[in-house]
Amino acid sequence: MAALIANLDLVIAADSAVAHLAGAIGEPTWVLLPMGDVWRWMLRRSDSSCYPTVRLFRQTSPLVWEPVIANLTQALRGFLSVIRTQRAPPFDSRNMQSTLARGGPGPWEETALPQSRGMECQLVVTGPVR
């Protein structure tokens, strides 16, 4: 599991073993936390004293996840814009076909996730077009 996590740009998880493992190996990790006393993550903090690469997204009302997902979505858009500028190859139509033919990175594709249980999902998934 650690090897898989180490190959990700970002881990988004609920409070779980995956979140703790990702934080322990220093991978960028965002954890969604329910409202309440989650002692492992301290109180009223958006960072972790144990894992410097972890960012916490907390509920402010019981059973209400929409504001948490909205905050996470906004943060994810910012994260993706940084990733795109660091990794997206310059688009050149002259070599696009040869790049795609050898399986290399090409232009980046965005896909909006479908709606789920009446909650609008605005998360964006990116990856090279193959």
C-alpha positions as CSV (number, residue, x, y, z in Angstrom):
1,M,0.0,0.0,0.0
2,A,2.8,2.4,0.8
3,A,4.4,1.9,-2.6
4,L,1.1,2.7,-4.3
5,I,0.5,5.8,-2.2
6,A,4.1,7.0,-2.9
7,N,3.2,7.1,-6.6
8,L,0.2,9.4,-6.1
9,D,0.2,13.2,-6.4
10,L,-2.4,13.5,-3.6
11,V,-4.3,11.2,-1.3
12,I,-7.8,12.3,-0.3
13,A,-9.3,10.0,2.3
14,A,-11.6,9.8,5.4
15,D,-9.9,9.2,8.7
16,S,-8.5,5.8,8.0
17,A,-5.4,3.7,7.9
18,V,-4.7,5.0,4.4
19,A,-4.7,8.6,5.6
20,H,-2.3,7.8,8.5
21,L,0.0,5.8,6.2
22,A,0.1,8.5,3.6
23,G,0.8,11.1,6.3
24,A,3.5,8.9,7.9
25,I,5.4,8.5,4.6
26,G,5.2,12.2,3.9
27,E,2.8,12.2,0.9
28,P,0.4,15.1,0.4
29,T,-2.8,14.0,2.1
30,W,-6.2,15.6,2.6
31,V,-8.4,14.1,5.3
32,L,-12.1,14.6,5.6
33,L,-13.2,14.6,9.2
34,P,-16.7,14.4,10.8
35,M,-17.8,16.9,13.3
36,G,-16.9,15.9,16.9
37,D,-13.9,15.2,19.0
38,V,-11.5,13.4,16.7
39,W,-8.7,13.4,19.2
40,R,-6.1,12.0,16.8
41,W,-6.3,15.2,14.7
42,M,-6.6,17.7,17.6
43,L,-9.3,20.4,17.6
44,R,-10.0,23.4,15.4
45,R,-6.9,22.8,13.2
46,S,-6.5,22.3,9.5
47,D,-3.0,20.9,9.8
48,S,-1.6,17.9,11.7
49,S,1.1,18.1,14.3
50,C,2.1,14.5,13.6
51,Y,2.1,14.6,9.8
52,P,3.3,17.9,8.2
53,T,2.0,17.0,4.7
54,V,-1.6,16.4,5.9
55,R,-4.4,19.0,5.5
56,L,-7.7,18.5,7.4
57,F,-11.1,19.3,6.1
58,R,-13.6,19.3,9.0
59,Q,-17.4,19.2,9.2
60,T,-18.9,22.2,11.0
61,S,-22.4,20.7,11.3
62,P,-23.3,17.1,12.0
63,L,-24.1,15.1,8.8
64,V,-23.5,18.1,6.6
65,W,-20.8,17.4,4.1
66,E,-21.6,20.0,1.4
67,P,-19.4,22.8,2.8
68,V,-16.5,20.3,3.4
69,I,-16.7,19.1,-0.2
70,A,-17.0,22.7,-1.5
71,N,-13.8,23.6,0.4
72,L,-12.0,20.5,-0.8
73,T,-13.1,21.2,-4.4
74,Q,-11.7,24.7,-4.2
75,A,-8.4,23.5,-2.8
76,L,-8.3,20.7,-5.4
77,R,-8.7,23.2,-8.2
78,G,-5.7,25.1,-6.9
79,F,-3.7,22.0,-6.4
80,L,-4.5,20.8,-10.0
81,S,-3.5,24.1,-11.5
82,V,-0.1,23.8,-9.8
83,I,0.3,20.2,-11.0
84,R,-0.7,21.2,-14.6
85,T,1.9,24.0,-14.8
86,Q,4.6,21.7,-13.4
87,R,3.8,18.6,-15.5
88,A,1.7,19.4,-18.5
89,P,3.8,19.2,-21.6
90,P,3.6,22.2,-24.0
91,F,1.0,21.4,-26.7
92,D,2.5,21.1,-30.1
93,S,0.2,19.7,-32.8
94,R,3.2,18.7,-34.9
95,N,4.4,16.1,-32.5
96,M,1.0,15.2,-30.8
97,Q,0.4,12.1,-32.9
98,S,3.9,10.7,-32.4
99,T,3.8,11.4,-28.7
100,L,0.4,9.6,-28.4
101,A,1.6,6.8,-30.6
102,R,4.4,5.9,-28.2
103,G,2.1,6.2,-25.2
104,G,3.7,9.3,-23.8
105,P,1.9,12.3,-22.3
106,G,-0.3,14.3,-24.4
107,P,-2.8,17.2,-23.9
108,W,-4.5,17.1,-20.6
109,E,-8.1,16.0,-20.3
110,E,-10.7,17.1,-17.7
111,T,-13.7,15.1,-16.7
112,A,-16.3,16.3,-14.2
113,L,-17.5,13.6,-11.8
114,P,-21.3,12.7,-11.9
115,Q,-23.7,14.0,-9.3
116,S,-24.2,11.7,-6.3
117,R,-27.2,11.6,-4.1
118,G,-28.3,15.1,-4.9
119,M,-25.0,16.6,-4.1
120,E,-23.3,18.3,-6.9
121,C,-19.7,17.1,-7.4
122,Q,-17.3,19.6,-9.0
123,L,-14.1,17.6,-8.6
124,V,-11.9,17.5,-11.6
125,V,-9.9,14.4,-12.6
126,T,-6.9,15.0,-14.9
127,G,-4.6,12.7,-16.8
128,P,-2.9,12.4,-20.1
129,V,-5.1,11.6,-23.1
130,R,-4.1,8.2,-24.5
